[in-house]
Amino acid sequence: MIVGKDLKTTTSQIILVTGPSRSGKSEWAETLAMQTGKQVIYLATATADPNDLEWLARIEKHQQRRPKSWTTLLVPVELATAIRDYCQSNYCLLVDSLGTWVANLLEQNEAAWEKSLQELFDTLGQTKGTVIFVAEETGWGVVPAYPLGRSFRDRLGQLVRQLGIVSNPVYLVTGGHILNLTTLGEPLDTS
């Protein structure tokens, strides 16, 4: 099922920034958020595990890079609710990252996952501000050996594809370069 392909928004902008791990996609998304001139609300999907020092260091690095004027909300699961609650015309919401959000929902069965997607896209159709999504690219390597890994890859790939259809612009950050896929590419016909 392709959710959101008929999504039409007239007063908002949805931007997708995707790329592999450590590519600079978060930094580019932060730059785009600053350029909007709007009040930025950073929607963090990752939770801090006090026993994982490396993960805590990554989170701290992200926090130190962001301006102090930004508001940060922790939304590991209820992403659609946070977007609905905060996306007004004077706000820019920066969602970082969709890969972590998908991982947080991996225990959902397919029906619940489809419902989560539908809620997200329904909410995006009603937003009035700017929403910037950061998403990891998966599926460019080997097929994961375990069912949970394949489910993660498939769900995140499906979400990125569907968001790419409704986002303008779509950026790919890789190899030290930022590519505007909206101007360089052509949308895939999903009809």
C-alpha angles and dihedrals in degrees: 000000000000109000121199099012090128094044112137122185123178103179103037140061125220116198126187122202113186137168144120125301116293092009097127096256093134092051091050092048089050090051090051091049092052090049092059091070088219130122105274123222112190112211105202115197096186123091122212116245107201090208094056105076094176091054091047089053091052092050091048091050090054091047094050091051094055122085114257090236091068120098116225122206124185109226110164094160115000097068097142091051093052092048091048092048098047111024105105126145093265093053135081113201116204113197112198112205137004092182091063091045091053090048090052089055099043093109090063117104118238094267092052091045092052089049091052090051092048091050091050094050093042088054092048089054089059101043122116101193139053121290120191117191125199113203135176118231114234134176098053090109138044122326108264113256095223131063094236091053091049091048091052092049093047096046095046091044090051092049095048091048093050093046090048089059093057100033126094114215112023116192130196114201112197141132092017093302137104114221121193100216091187092065097032100043145041125241116255111247106240098178 
